Amino acid sequence: MYDDPATMEPMLPDTAGDRADLSDLALDLVAESARAVGQLHPLTEGALRALLRTINSYYSNLIEGHRTHPIDIERAMRADYAGEPARRALQLESRAHIEIQQAIEGRIASEPELRVCDPAFLCWIHERFYQALPPPLREVEDPSDRERETLVPGRLRERPVQVGRHLPPDARSLDRFLARFANVYAPERHRGQARLIAAAASHHRLAWIHPFLDGNGRVTRLFTDAYLGAIGILGHGLWSASRGLARNRAEYLDRLAAADAPRRNDYDGRGNLSLAGLADFCRFFLQTCIDQARFMGGMLAIDDLHGRIQGYVQLRAAGTLPGRPIKPAAVPVLLTVFLRGSLPRGAAAALTGYGERAGRDVIAGLLEEGLLVADSPKGAVRIGLPMAAVPYLFPGVFPMDA
């Protein structure tokens, strides 16, 4: 049990010598993330960001052992909940994750001076998330007497805990540890690629502090998303670090545990904790983010996207997939709206090559399916991404069994 913030050293990995590749990885991530956004229209980018919030929710909760079907998450966002209590609870959990991420993005956009590393912000994330959960998901078992207690949203833990072999800091010293955390990792203290390395290191050290009785994993991942958003990485929000971490869950947990380890020898830094362990975690985290940015960049390549839209429409036209058949003339409409962001209804109907009435019928069908959306009955149309179509338009964003 630790009670001195100095025991959290080293706070940042050395980027010299055999760890110089961390700077290269940070630069690679900047490039891949920018490539992912490409020339997307802001309206299309907004639709994709909404999809990524669902992806983040699915995978961050999956890391904690909670699997919620993406269709159930989509229904939860419409307040369409299952009658089964356990399934409904998972829907509420997923919705809470999406809503707090959206709230974080809103604060970053509207509060230029927002301090994402401050304890108050971390407690706000925890409070907003847990306030939206049903009572059963707020209960935590005390391992000392097996009694269950209900945690208070946003409150720092007040008793000792153990995470595997790791004993986090004493509850009475959490304020000092979090103050040290905020001071070292504040984005304004870093420049260039050093900010991304600080983001990776802070992810581990926040998990190591384990400030809350429960929910630390999800709060840490939401915090890291906030950190990346606050430092303005172009394209962030169009790829999901949580997806990569969940797909490599065993290694993610192993890397976290390895960075918990004490200093191994005189060649392993001068702090209490392993410098090599922290560097290895940062390397794993940055490479995971690069892989995810590269994956989504590939998904957004226009020629490939065109082929996937065409394939999906063909399956629907042939009646191979559930739902009313979609006419092949929908393909140019969907691709053009995706590229341009929006189109007046008349212009969208004209792209079908049909007469006015038949063209408007195609648009009406796409609106009913959610493949197009509009703000008013006669308003311009923009792209929609209903969950039933996502596995065909963006294969692999969810696992096959989802």
FIPA-939125 format. One record per residue: residue in three letters; z, x, y of N, C-alpha, C, O in turn. Coordinates in steps of 0.001 Angstrom, whole numbers, plus 500000, padded with zeros to 6 digits. Layout:
! residues N
ALAZXYZXYZXYZXY
...
This chain:
! residues 402
MET500000500852498816500000500000500000500000500893501241500840501784501369
TYR499067500655502144498916501509503321499524500834504542499437499616504693
ASP500144501635505419500684501073506648500289501883507887500735501576508993
ASP499459502909507710499011503749508821497483503720508863496844504100507882
PRO496875503277509981495409503216510065494710504535509779493527504548509440
ALA495429505648509913494820506944509611494427507046508139493569507852507778
THR495049506236507295494707506273505871493333505670505596492843505725504469
MET492711505094506628491370504511506472490274505550506727489093505259506540
GLU490650506738507145489669507797507408489098508334506089489800508375505079
PRO487824508746506100486892508762507229486323507372507494486125506584506569
MET486065507083508757485527505776509125484006505758509093483394504707508907
LEU483403506923509275481944507033509288481520508194508402482214509208508344
PRO480396508064507713479930509176506886479347510290507738478800510045508813
ASP479467511487507258478811512632507879477310512505507616476907512260506479
THR476478512667508646475026512549508450474344513911508471473148514011508741
ALA475106514947508187474526516290508101474410516689506632474921515998505751
GLY473745517788506383473662518342505037473007517395504055471937516848504320
ASP473669517202502899473064516379501855473176514891502140472775514068501317
ARG473727514534503319473786513119503691472896512811504894473013511748505504
ALA472015513739505230471092513520506345470129512383506054469550511810506978
ASP469948512048504772469025510968504428469495509619504952468693508689505030
LEU470767509481505315471244508213505853470529507869507155470198506707507391
SER470292508856507990469561508613509234468126508198508943467578507322509612
ASP467524508827507948466152508463507566466103507035507033465180506284507350
LEU467093506660506226467130505299505700467293504282506831466673503219506807
ALA468124504608507815468306503695508951466994503505509709466663502387510105
LEU466252504581509912464953504473510584463964503675509745463185502888510283
ASP463989503873508436463109503101507547463428501608507639462525500771507636
LEU464712501288507720465093499886507810464573499268509108464062498148509093
VAL464693499969510210464166499466511484462675499165511352462205498120511803
ALA461929500090510730460481499917510584460144498745509673459283497933510012
GLU460806498642508522460504497568507573460902496212508134460205495222507911
SER462012496153508859462451494888509435461470494419510501461148493233510574
ALA460996495345511324460006494985512347458710494536511704458052493623512204
ARG458336495170510597457103494804509904457219493403509307456227492680509225
ALA458410493024508896458609491697508296458309490590509297457716489572508939
VAL458718490782510556458504489727511545457041489652511967456540488573512283
GLY456345490808511975454916490832512287454602490107513582455214490363514619
GLN453651489210513509453214488464514688453536486973514534452778486123515002
LEU454641486662513889455000485270513661455189484518514980455782485039515925
HIS454686483305515027454957482453516176456451482099516169457031481918515098
PRO457075482000517338458513481703517378458901480426516637459980480371516048
LEU458043479392516650458378478159515936458380478387514426459255477891513717
THR457397479137513944457358479453512515458524480354512149459136480194511093
GLU458824481295513018459964482181512768461253481374512666462119481685511849
GLY461383480328513501462568479486513448462711478774512109463815478656511576
ALA461582478295511562461620477630510255462039478608509167462805478260508269
LEU461534479825509252461880480831508250463343481251508379464005481493507370
ARG463847481340509590465261481683509776466171480610509178467217480920508608
ALA465764479349509313466544478271508697466548478417507182467580478222506541
LEU465392478760506606465325478993505162466219480163504771466908480107503753
LEU466211481218505572467024482403505236468519482097505292469299482719504571
ARG468929481157506130470349480785506132470727480153504797471815480392504273
THR469820479348504254470079478767502936470121479854501873470972479829500983
ILE469201480806501967469172481918501011470464482726501107471054483080500086
ASN470903483017502327472158483762502503473333483015501896474170483600501209
SER473383481714502161474473480900501625474459480930500100475496481138499469
TYR473293480722499514473176480687498056473682481997497447474495481986496523
TYR473194483126497974473505484410497343474908484906497683475556485510496828
SER475397484673498892476742485134499231477769484396498389478730484999497912
ASN477574483089498202478492482334497343478310482710495879479267482689495106
LEU477069483056495495476818483455494107477581484734493763478076484877492646
ILE477678485659494712478436486890494486479884486562494124480519487282493353
GLU480402485460494690481779485043494405481873484190493151482948483691492819
GLY480747484016492444480761483237491208480512481763491405480702480979490475
HIS480083481352492613479827479942492903478317479732492995477673480212493928
ARG477765479022492038476317478788492005476031477337492414476503476397491775
THR475266477176493468474875475860493954473352475788493981472702476640494587
HIS472787474794493339471335474685493275470766474554494692471316473803495497
PRO469677475266495017469103475182496366468775473754496801468906473424497980
ILE468350472904495862468087471511496214469385470822496645469385470014497573
ASP470491471147495965471781470583496359472196471065497746472805470317498511
ILE471866472314498067472180472828499410471370472059500451471901471661501488
GLU470083471852500173469224471100501097469772469692501300469790469187502422
ARG470220469056500216470778467707500329472077467709501124472353466782501885
ALA472870468760500939474126468845501684473888468881503183474673468326503952
MET472810469530503602472504469603505030472104468243505591472084468050506807
ARG471782467293504697471511465911505116472720465012504836472630463789504944
ALA473849465629504476475064464889504108474829464003502896475440462942502767
ASP473945464436502012473663463718500761474406464454499649473872465381499040
TYR475656464026499390476526464765498484476584464127497096476434462915496941
ALA476802464965496109476926464499494731478233463729494558479206463957495278
GLY478235462814493589479455462072493303480473462893492540481676462657492649
GLU479990463867491760480881464727490975481679465638491907481066466374492681
PRO483014465628491876483819466387492845483514467878492886483416468453493970
ALA483359468524491715483122469973491707481783470312492347481675471268493115
ARG480771469522492027479449469775492600479451469500494103478833470237494871
ARG480139468450494517480239468131495931480959469255496687480558469615497794
ALA482015469806496091482761470887496735481864472094496985481945472721498041
LEU481007472421496011480096473548496191479055473252497259478641474153497989
GLN478629471999497357477707471627498426478365471822499796477748472351500720
LEU479611471392499911480328471547501177480517473024501517480426473415502681
GLU480775473827500512480929475259500725479632475865501253479649476656502196
SER478514475493500645477219476019501080476899475575502500476435476366503321
ARG477150474311502777476890473813504127477755474549505152477279474900506232
ALA479018474781504814479913475496505723479371476886506027479412477333507173
HIS478861477573505003478320478917505194477125478887506140477023479720507040
ILE476228477935505939475036477825506788475430477510508224474884478090509163
GLU476373476596508393476744476185509748477463477294510503477259477443511708
ILE478304478079509821478972479170510527477971480268510861478081480897511914
GLN476992480513509984475985481511510324475172481071511539474861481880512414
GLN474829479779511588474097479259512740474947479371514006474438479695515079
ALA476236479102513870477130479223515024477241480676515480477290480949516679
ILE477280481604514529477316483034514880476061483409515663476143484072516696
GLU474905482985515170473651483293515853473649482712517262473160483337518202
GLY474205481505517396474278480890518720475163481678519666474828481835520840
ARG476288482176519174477180482952520029476541484281520433476674484716521577
ILE475857484914519501475202486186519830474152485970520909474014486792521816
ALA473408484864520817472354484580521791472916484211523162472303484509524187
SER474071483569523181474597483047524449475713483886525056476082483675526211
GLU476258484836524294477374485652524784477012487135524686477340487786523694
PRO476343487666525699475925489077525644477074490046525438476871491131524893
GLU478272489682525860479428490574525746480261490304524488481373490815524358
LEU479728489508523573480475489184522360480833490453521593479974491302521355
ARG482079490577521213482558491753520480482744491366519015483770490807518629
VAL481730491675518213481710491195516833482729491897515938483045491400514857
CYS483244493043516374484232493764515554485668493386515886486592493803515187
ASP485870492606516939487233492263517337487893491351516308487229490489515733
PRO489186491531516071489900490667515128489745489184515449489678488360514537
ALA489689488839516723489567487424517096488268486829516563488240485677516129
PHE487189487618516596485907487128516089485955486988514572485441486015514021
LEU486564487947513899486678487873512441487502486660512030487155485966511074
CYS488592486403512751489429485238512441488681483941512734488859482945512033
TRP487846483955513770487038482771514093486062482466512961485888481301512601
ILE485422483492512391484521483281511253485281482631510103484835481636509533
HIS486430483202509772487225482695508656487678481259508928487613480401508046
GLU488131481009510144488626479674510484487521478638510392487708477585509782
ARG486354478928511001485251477961510986484775477700509561484436476567509217
PHE484747478731508738484278478557507368485259477708506565484866476729505931
TYR486521478081506595487498477402505741487878476015506240488282475171505440
GLN487761475759507521488042474418508027487094473388507427487446472218507280
ALA485879473836507080484868472912506567484934472739505056484173471949504496
LEU485830473463504384485903473389502926486859472281502481487830471979503174
PRO486581471683501331487522470694500781488803471386500328488778472578500020
PRO489917470668500281491216471281499923491210472141498670491832473203498686
PRO490537471747497569490595472606496370490071474018496601490523474960495950
LEU489113474176497529488551475506497777489376476308498769489037477449499082
ARG490454475719499264491366476465500145492592476968499389493437477657499960
GLU492686476629498120493862477017497352493687478407496741492613478762496255
VAL494764479177496778494767480543496255495977480696495345497072480220495644
GLU495749481369494236496855481579493288497608482855493637497003483907493843
ASP498914482754493701499762483927493904499987484577492538500633483976491680
PRO499467485798492314499574486409490993501005486718490568501274486895489380
SER501915486782491519503291487129491164504000485998490420504822486261489542
ASP503692484736490758504374483617490102503407482530489627503828481478489145
ARG502085482804489773501034481883489321501044480567490082500333479634489710
GLU501842480478491146501841479274491971500615479274492876500130480330493283
ARG500119478076493186498974477966494080499456477614495479500340476777495658
GLU498857478271496469499182477984497854497910477677498622496827478125498246
THR498038476926499679496896476570500508496849477506501701497795477572502486
LEU495746478232501834495659479183502943495371478456504250494821477355504255
VAL495743479074505334495498478532506671494234479182507222494182480405507350
PRO493209478387507551491964478976508072492209479838509305492879479421510250
GLY491651481049509278491746481943510421493008482771510492493134483610511384
ARG493951482566509581495217483310509630495124484561508758494667484499507616
LEU495562485698509307495629486922508523496651486748507402497617485998507540
ARG496426487444506301497354487298505170498743487822505537498900488706506380
GLU499718487254504886501109487587505190501847488122503970503072488243503983
ARG501113488437502932501739488992501726500813490032501121499625490070501441
PRO501354490885500238500516491903499609499531491282498613499787490225498037
VAL498414491959498431497409491546497453496911492801496739497118493923497200
GLN496260492584495617495627493684494898494217493259494532494000492150494045
VAL493243494160494772491842493886494462491397494936493453491092496069493826
GLY491359494566492188491093495556491156492209496585491160493381496244490999
ARG491838497851491345492843498914491426493254499219492862494138500040493106
HIS492600498547493808492846498829495225493986497979495771494011496762495588
LEU494928498633496443496009497960497152495694498007498640495870499055499261
PRO495239496921499227494905496915500658496124497179501531497250497183501034
PRO495912497399502825497024497703503734498119496645503721497881495471503439
ASP499307497097504031500450496205504130500148495107505157499595495382506222
ALA500510493877504833500204492742505714500796492933507110500215492481508096
ARG501950493602507200502603493790508498501855494762509394502116494826510595
SER500918495527508817500184496521509611498731496121509846497947496923510353
LEU498362494890509483496960494484509613496472494548511059495327494928511304
ASP497317494183512013496901494223513419496463495631513810495465495802514511
ARG497203496632513359496863498017513727495583498475513029494757499163513628
PHE495423498095511774494195498463511062492974497800511694491930498435511844
LEU493100496540512060491963495835512647491662496348514053490503496362514470
ALA492684496765514783492441497355516102491673498664515956490752498934516727
ARG492048499474514975491330500724514710489899500429514263488962501108514683
PHE489734499432513426488409499011512970487535498641514164486403499113514271
ALA488049497803515059487273497354516220486919498509517135485820498553517687
ASN487839499441517297487604500568518202486507501499517687485669501959518463
VAL486511501774516395485564502734515833484175502134515665483177502793515956
TYR484102500878515195482810500323514818482118499503515902480984499066515704
ALA482765499286517029482133498499518090480709498990518332480509500180518575
PRO479718498106518272478318498544518409478042499350519665477200500248519651
GLU478743499041520756478481499754522008478900501223521945478540501997522832
ARG479636501616520938480046503009520778478993503846520062479144505062519942
HIS477926503204519586476919503909518789475531503706519378475287502759520126
ARG474636504606519030473269504560519551472277504732518418472564505380517412
GLY471095504134518600469997504351517670470363504014516235471041503025515957
GLN469890504873515329470118504615513906471589504711513520471981504217512464
ALA472421505351514375473850505431514083474482504044514024475496503847513354
ARG473879503081514728474418501715514682474266501112513288475163500414512813
LEU473151501373512641472940500833511298473867501498510284474348500850509354
ILE474110502778510466475043503468509579476460502928509799477226502771508848
ALA476801502648511060478108502048511354478207500647510752479272500256510273
ALA477110499891510771477113498554510166477419498646508678478207497864508145
ALA476788499611508012477018499782506572478453500212506295479100499669505400
ALA478955501185507053480319501680506833481355500598507132482348500468506418
SER481117499820508196482088498776508555482140497686507498483178497050507314
HIS481035497463506803481024496469505726482063496854504666482846496020504211
HIS482051498123504290483047498537503291484457498509503843485369497989503200
ARG484642499065505034486010499198505536486653497836505820487869497700505693
LEU485861496827506200486445495501506383486878494929505033487946494327504921
ALA486043495121504012486432494678502673487670495432502197488529494862501523
TRP487759496713502548488906497541502143490203497047502804491253497007502162
ILE490123496674504076491308496153504775491758494830504149492954494566504034
HIS490786494001503745491083492727503073492045491911503938493165491624503515
PRO491615491535505148492563490944506099493037489536505770494077489109506270
PHE492293488802504934492640487411504671493093487233503225492805488052502353
LEU493801486150503007494292485883501666493137485621500708493205485992499537
ASP492077484984501201490895484706500390489691484628501321489837484461502532
GLY488510484751500747487291484629501546486825485912502178485913485888503005
ASN487421487043501818487084488306502473485636488729502223484989489277503116
GLY485120488479501007483747488860500719482764488133501596481872488747502181
ARG482917486825501694481972486053502500482143486338503983481156486421504714
VAL483376486489504435483588486845505842482955488200506141482341488380507193
THR483101489150505225482516490474505432480997490397505523480394491047506377
ARG480374489607504648478909489510504693478438488759505941477411489108506523
LEU479182487731506353478840487040507599479042487968508795478239487970509728
PHE480114488753508764480337489733509831479185490730509911478716491051511002
THR478728491220508757477651492208508765476363491600509309475628492261510042
ASP476085490347508956474929489670509553475089489595511066474134489810511812
ALA476311489288511514476564489219512954476360490581513606475791490673514693
TYR476819491631512949476689492989513490475207493341513648474789493835514695
LEU474420493083512604472993493401512660472288492572513727471365493046514389
GLY472736491321513886472154490499514941472547490998516322471732490986517244
ALA473789491436516470474277491889517779473593493162518243473424493370519445
ILE473194494026517301472551495279517722471048495104517891470346496058518225
GLY470546493887517661469171493559518008468108494177517126467066494598517627
ILE468344494243515825467325494764514918466174493767514849466366492635514406
LEU464998494167515274463835493291515259463533492852513829463408493680512927
GLY463418491547513635463133491022512305464369490639511531464260489986510494
HIS465556491028512004466763490613511298466870489089511360466609488479512396
GLY467252488494510249467267487041510143466093486521509349466041485341509002
LEU465127487420509054463976487053508220464059487713506849463134487601506044
TRP465153488392506588465425488942505253466927488855505025467706488775505975
SER467318488870503780468708488590503423469347489760502685468980490069501552
ALA470307490407503344471066491451502653471828490869501461471948491518500422
SER472339489649501611473117489039500513472269488851499265472774488977498150
ARG470973488546499441470098488410498269470053489730497501470171489742496275
GLY469884490827498211469831492126497546471154492499496910471182493053495811
LEU472250492201497589473572492526497040473860491694495798474439492198494836
ALA473461490426495809473693489566494643472835489986493457473284489932492312
ARG471600490405493729470710490837492651471188492134492017470810492462490893
ASN472018492865492744472613494106492238474132494008492315474811494943492739
ARG474648492856491896476068492559492093476972493609491458477936494053492082
ALA476672494010490230477537494976489549477577496292490314478646496873490496
GLU476412496766490764476396498018491514477073497853492866477770498757493327
TYR476875496708493504477531496424494787479048496542494641479698497220495436
LEU479602495894493642481051495945493446481505497345493046482570497797493469
ASP480707498030492237481046499403491846481043500334493056481927501179493202
ARG480039500172493923479954501040495113481118500766496061481681501692496647
LEU481477499487496209482648499171497033483900499838496470484684500431497211
ALA484080499735495151485266500315494514485271501833494626486321502438494839
ALA484093502455494481484016503919494561484381504407495958484977505473496116
ALA484017503615496975484361504007498343485826503742498668486325504201499695
ASP486520503001497798487974502816497940488750504056497503489923504217497841
ALA488086504924496753488788506020496081489341507045497075488764507245498143
PRO490443507689496732490967508762497590490057509982497570489206510121496691
ARG490241510848498531489454512085498616489584512872497319490682513052496792
ARG488433513342496808488409513970495484488864515426495513489600515870494632
ASN488416516181496547488722517608496621488449518092498042488176517289498933
ASP488522519400498251488339519957499593486912519825500104486660520024501292
TYR485981519494499226484585519322499640484252517854499924483099517509500182
ASP485260517007499874485036515566500032485650515058501328486363514055501345
GLY485359515771502412485856515355503709487282515784503943487864516526503151
ARG487847515303505054489221515662505412490113514436505586491266514560505998
GLY489588513265505276490377512051505420491107511685504150491083512429503170
ASN491755510539504170492484510059502996491540509538501918491807509693500727
LEU490426508916502339489479508319501404488277509234501178488047510184501925
SER487531508928500147486396509764499759485237509650500750484702508563500966
LEU484859510768501344483693510803502222482418510552501415481528509830501866
ALA482332511143500229481148510958499391481022509502498960479917508961498907
GLY482157508864498651482128507458498244481623506567499357480847505643499110
LEU482057506834500593481594506048501730480109506276501978479366505326502224
ALA479676507525501915478258507827502119477390507165501055476316506644501356
ASP477861507189499814477095506560498739476987505055498950475939504462498694
PHE478074504434499420477989502999499691476998502723500810476181501808500703
CYS477061503504501884476132503307503005474685503480502546473798502735502963
ARG474462504458501695473111504704501165472641503485500367471517503015500541
PHE473508502985499500473171501806498692472905500602499592471935499874499380
PHE473749500389500583473603499226501451472300499285502242471564498300502301
LEU472015500428502846470789500556503643469543500406502779468575499764503187
GLN469564500999501583468411500872500696468230499421500264467100498947500147
THR469323498719500028469247497302499672468592496505500798467734495660500542
CYS468988496768502031468400496071503178466915496398503323466111495515503620
ILE466554497652503116465144498045503183464337497277502149463265496755502455
ASP464847497208500930464141496489499864463939495024500229462874494461499977
GLN464962494402500825464842492992501183463884492774502347463120491808502345
ALA463914493656503336462966493546504446461539493736503950460621493047504394
ARG461360494677503026460032494936502459459560493732501634458387493359501682
PHE460479493134500882460137491966500073459641490818500951458599490225500673
MET460392490504502012459977489402502868458728489744503667457919488865503962
GLY458568491004504016457328491408504673456131491134503789455092490679504267
GLY456270491412502483455199491116501540454959489626501414453814489190501297
MET456032488833501437455885487386501352455112486815502533454463485777502406
LEU455175487493503691454560486977504910453178487559505177452574487263506207
ALA452668488384504261451291488879504400450341487688504338450373486919503377
ILE449498487529505353448742486296505529447803485994504371447738484851503919
ASP447074486992503880446139486725502783446867486207501547446417485257500906
ASP447987486831501217448763486394500056449368485018500286449399484186499380
LEU449852484780501508450433483484501826449384482386501709449661481303501193
HIS448175482673502193447075481711502079446848481344500615446697480170500278
GLY446827482355499749446616482106498335447721481261497728447452480410496880
ARG448970481482498151450086480712497597450057479262498093450349478338497335
ILE449702479067499375449556477697499880448463476970499111448629475817498714
GLN447352477650498908446229477054498183446640476712496747446313475638496242
GLY447357477628496095447795477383494725448739476210494637448638475394493721
TYR449673476114495599450626475001495580449907473671495791450182472701495084
VAL448996473617496752448268472378497017447422471982495814447321470798495490
GLN446816472960495151446020472657493951446889472045492860446471471095492198
LEU448090472576492666448995472011491657449391470582492019449480469716491150
ARG449626470346493298449973468992493730448778468056493624448932466898493235
ALA447587468544493965446381467711493892446079467306492457445588466208492196
ALA446382468210491531446106467934490117447196467099489466447056466704488309
GLY448278466821490183449371466054489604450241466862488665451026466293487907
THR450114468209488700450911469067487818452372469093488231453254469258487389
LEU452634468930489529453992468934490049454395467525490453453533466700490757
PRO455693467238490462456142465893490851455744465559492283455546466449493110
GLY455631464275492560455302463826493897453881463316493987453076463503493074
ARG453588462672495096452243462166495293451256463319495428451601464355495997
PRO450037463162494918449035464226495058448767464552496525448766463667497380
ILE448539465836496802448183466300498141446717466700498115446280467403497204
LYS445971466267499089444539466569499117444316468047499437445062468621500230
PRO443295468675498828442999470092499099442771470385500579442971471514501026
ALA442354469370501343442125469569502779443402469923503532443347470277504709
ALA444569469830502855445831470197503501445959471705503696446729472155504544
VAL445206472492502916445364473951502957445100474516504349445967475215504873
PRO443944474254504984443722474828506324444719474316507355445053475025508304
VAL445197473081507171446188472544508103447478473351508026448002473795509048
LEU447985473539506813449256474242506643449162475690507099450065476187507772
LEU448077476372506739447947477778507136447825477907508641448446478789509234
THR447037477048509272446843477147510721448121476839511479448448477515512454
VAL448851475810511029450115475489511698451114476623511516451862476948512438
PHE451131477228510328452015478374510092451703479499511078452617480099511645
LEU450430479783511283450036480897512143450222480584513624450663481440514390
ARG449888479362514026449912479013515454451249478455515907451497478349517109
GLY452097478104514989453398477563515366453415476060515433454323475435514884
SER452434475451516093452350473999516159450932473600516543450162474411517058
LEU450600472342516286449299471774516652449495470314517035450335469630516450
PRO448731469827518010448715468376518244448225467672516982447451468241516213
ARG448665466458516773448317465771515534446810465594515377446266465733514282
GLY446159465292516469444712465105516384444007466373515962443077466328515157
ALA444445467525516503443835468802516132444123469145514685443263469682513986
ALA445333468836514232445674469097512837444839468223511910444358468693510879
ALA444666466960512268443861466053511448442412466508511381441762466375510344
ALA441899467051512495440505467499512533440262468656511571439147468819511074
LEU441292469464511300441137470600510394440869470174508954440395470977508150
THR441163468933508623440926468474507255439437468319506950439030468350505788
GLY438619468152508008437191467918507802436874466478507491435716466130507262
TYR437910465617507480437701464200507232437504463472508559437600464067509632
GLY437230462189508463437217461356509658438600461222510232439580461645509620
GLU438685460630511412439964460568512116441032459857511293442145460364511151
ARG440698458674510744441697457915510001442158458668508748443357458774508489
ALA441184459199507961441533459914506725442309461194507036443232461567506312
GLY441918461862508129442632463081508515444067462800508897444971463556508541
ARG444282461706509626445650461344510002446478460946508781447690461158508751
ASP445821460372507777446537460041506541447049461311505848448158461333505314
VAL446226462365505865446653463639505273447868464174506014448836464614505394
ILE447816464136507346448937464635508151450183463805507888451282464350507781
ALA450022462488507782451167461616507504451797461965506163453021461968506029
GLY450953462261505164451479462636503854452247463946503899453287464077503255
LEU451744464917504653452427466207504774453752466059505523454722466753505219
LEU453789465158506497455037464894507208456054464231506277457241464556506310
GLU455587463317505465456483462646504533457057463631503520458209463500503107
GLU456257464614503120456705465631502162457645466651502800458362467360502095
GLY457644466728504130458426467749504814457699469066504959458269470031505467
LEU456425469130504514455640470353504685455223470537506143454950471653506584
LEU455177469437506879455061469465508332456242468697508900456748467769508268
VAL456678469080510083457749468356510763457335468150512212456497468877512744
ALA457935467151512837457644466840514243458903466275514875459773465738514190
ASP458986466406516192460172465936516896460075464475517320461074463875517717
SER458892463908517237458701462508517622457539461934516825456752462696516262
PRO457409460618516763456349460005515957454939460430516339454037460406515501
LYS454740460816517584453402461234518011453367462696518446452349463170518951
GLY454471463407518252454559464779518726453763465764517894453294465444516802
ALA453618466970518427452918468042517725453632468355516415454837468139516286
VAL452881468863515452453449469182514141453647470691514014452890471481514577
ARG454671471068513269454930472469512972455275472582511491455445471573510806
ILE455377473805511008455560474000509567456951473570509141457926473761509868
GLY457031472986507950458300472670507311458363473388505970457328473683505372
LEU459552473665505505459714474394504245460683473642503342461819474076503149
PRO460234472504502782461115471764501871461431472597500638460582473343500150
MET462642472470500142463094473348499074462249473215497814462098474184497070
ALA461693472027497562460873471847496359459616472711496398459076473065495351
ALA459144473054497607457929473858497733458217475352497825457323476166497595
VAL459445475719498157459773477126498401459458478040497214458921479126497430
PRO459768477651495964459459478559494839457963478866494694457602479878494092
TYR457103478021495229455664478230495134455117478965496365454201479780496256
LEU455681478671497514455233479338498738455865480723498889455236481643499412
PHE457106480865498431457813482155498516458474482459497177459700482449497070
PRO457669482728496164458235482946494826459190484136494796458918485191495371
GLY460306483939494115461259485026493955462395485008494940463360485752494767
VAL462320484170495990463442484177496934464711483647496277465817484044496644
PHE464551482756495311465656482311494471465358482729493039464194482871492667
PRO466395482929492230466130483291490824465434482168490075465524481004490466
MET464741482516489002463951481546488256464808480380487759464347479239487740
ASP466056480660487356466879479593486799467449478671487860468129477697487537
ALA467172478973489149467586478079490227466483477109490587466658476278491479
